[in-house]
Amino acid sequence: MAFFVAGTGTDVGKTIFSALMMARYARQKNLRYLKPVQTGEVSDRETIARLTNLDATFFQPEICSFKLAASPHFAAESENARIDTGHLTATLQTLRGQKVVIELAGGLMVPLSRYFTNLDLIRAVALPTVLVAATGLGTINHTVLSVRALQEAGTALAGIYFIGHDNPLAADNIKTITEMTGARFLGKFLLPETHMSAAEFLKAAEACDPDDELAGLI
């Protein structure tokens, strides 16, 4: 099925998680990727294509794209534009029943317009959400608040996936968050200290879902 990938904040690893899903299951399960709203000149779609070595047939074009690396509402305003959230919602609703990783821009409360957030979009489209969380200091507060926001909005939380560098707090952070929220633990991906090549990433992706937790999302 289609599902959203949301983060507890900016740069917590949503694109890495999406790349892991695509590398592991795109060919096997005919999974596709979509970044509905892209801000900044670095394209997440192109980053995932480079990491996974997948061709264009596995990717859908962005619905909205803006050059400024900023919150979507402001990035649009910087180009004298606005995001038509009604059109965005209706387009994403057509993906129900399809196999698509839908990566959102930033955290849950990031505004797509002055009056419509990512959380509003999740609620309106009514697809389950994978929440990507960090492993380091501060993640307990950010993640628990994000889970509660999803729950209070009446949305379906598919589970939490953790991405970050290994550190002395990582194991207990994951344990504490899962205990406090009762959310499903989907797995973790610990980043190396050095840059990963595409070949190294693909090798790591092959081993990223030993218990088929992520396969169950599709």
N, C-alpha and C positions, 0 to 999 in steps of 0.2 A: 504494500500500500504506500501511498504518499505520506510523508511526515515532515514536520518542521524541525530544523536544527536551530535552537536558540542558545544564547550564552548568558552566563551570569554577569557579563560585562564585555567590553571591547577587547579583542586580542586574547581571548581565553583558549582558543583552539577550535572554533567552529569549522574553519576551512580545513584544518588538519583532520578532524573527525570525518568531515564530508569526503575528503580524499581517501581516508581509510576505507570507508564504505564503498566508494567507487572502485578502488583498487581491488578490494576483496570480492565484490559481488556484482559489479556492472555487467561483465560478460556472462557470468554464471546465471544471473537472474534478470538480465535485460533492464538493469537499473539505470535511471537517468538523473542528471543534476540540474538544478535551477537556482540561480541567485536572483530573486525577483527585483531587488533594488540594490544596485551597485553604486557605491560612492568611492571616489578616489581613482587615480589613474592606473593602479595595480589591480587587474581583474582577477577575482578569485576563481572564476571559471577557467581562465588561462593557467593559473597556478595549479589547479587540480589536473588539468589536461597534461601539463608538463610532468607532474609527479607520477601520474598513473599511466601515461603513454596511451591514453584512450583517444580515439578520433572524435570528430565533431558530432557524430550521430548519437553519442551518449550525453550530449549537452543541449539544453534549451537556452535560447538567447534571453538576456535580461529584459524585463518589462520596462524598467526605468534605469537609466544610468547617468551619473553626474560626475564631473571631473574633480570637484572639491572633496577631499577626505574629511567629511564632517557628518554630523547627524543628517539623515535623509531630508528632513524638512528644510534644514538650512542649506544643504547642498543644492536642493531644488531652487530655493529662493535666490541663491547666488547666481543662477542662470535665468532669473525672471520666470521661473516655472513653478508648478506645484504638482504633487503626486495625486493622481485621481484614485483615491483609496477605494471608491466604489468599483471602478474598473479593475483595480488590482485584486480586490476580494473576489469578484465574479470570475476573473481569469483563473485564480488559484482553485476555486471551487470546482472547475472543470477537470481538475487533476484527481479528484476522488476516484479510487479504484485503480489508479495507475501506480507504477513503481517509480517514485520520484523523491530524491533528497532535495528538500527546499531549505536552503540556508538563508536565514534572516540577517539583517544588517544590525549588528550590535545586540544589546540586551533587551529585555522584555519591555522596558519603559521608554525605549528610544522612540521619538516621535517621527512618524512618516509624514504627518501634517501637523499643524498647530493643535489639532483636536483628535488625533488618531494615532495610536501607538502600535508597536509590534504585538503587544498583548491583545489589543483590540482586533488586530488582523487574525491572530490565532483563534480568538473566540468566534469571529465571524465566519471563518473558513471551516472551522470545526474539524481539523485534522490533529492527530496526536503530535506531541512535541518531545523531542530528545533534548534534554538540558545538558549543555557542556559546561563543566566546571573546572577550575584550576585546582592544583594540589597544594599550593603554598599558603602562607600566612594570609588570613583575611577571607579565605574561601568559605569557611563555615557560615559566617554572617551573610555573605553575598548569595550563597547557594540556598540556604534555608529561606531567606526572604524571597528569592525567585520561585522556589517551590510553593511557598504560601500564596504568592501572587497568582500562579497558575491554578492552584486549587480554589482560591476565592473567586476566580473568573469562571470556574466551572469547566475548565478545559481538561483534556486527557493528557496526563504526563506519562510518556512511554518509559521513562527512566532517566538516570543520570550517567553520563560518561565523563571520566576525569582525564584531563590532559595537562601535563606539566613536567618539570624536572623533578627527579627524585630528590627528596630532602627529608630531614628527621621528622617533619610533621605530616608527611604525606599519608602514611598508613592510618594514623589516628584521625586525621581530617576526614578521610573517606569513611572510616568506621563511624565517626560521630555524626556526619551528615546523613548517612543511611539510617542510623538509629533514630535521629531526631525527626526525620521526614517520613520514614517508612517507604521511601521511593525505591524503585527497582534499581539495583546496581548493574549497569550494562557493561562495565569494564573500565580499564585504564590504559593509557598509553604514555609511558615515561619517555620524555624527550632526551636525546643525548646532549652532551655539553657542546659538541661540535656540529657543524652543519651536515645534514644528511643529503647525500646524492639521491637522484631519482631511483637508481638501482637499489640503494640501501633502504629507501622508503618502501619500495615494492616488496622487498624481502621481509621487512618488519610487518607490513600489512597482511601478508600471507599468514602470519602467526598471531594476528591481533584479536581473533575471535575463537579461542579454543573451545569454548562451551556453547557456541552458536547463539549467544545472546543477541548479537546484532542481526544475525540472519532472521531471527524471529520478528524483526521490525518490518520486514518486506512482505 
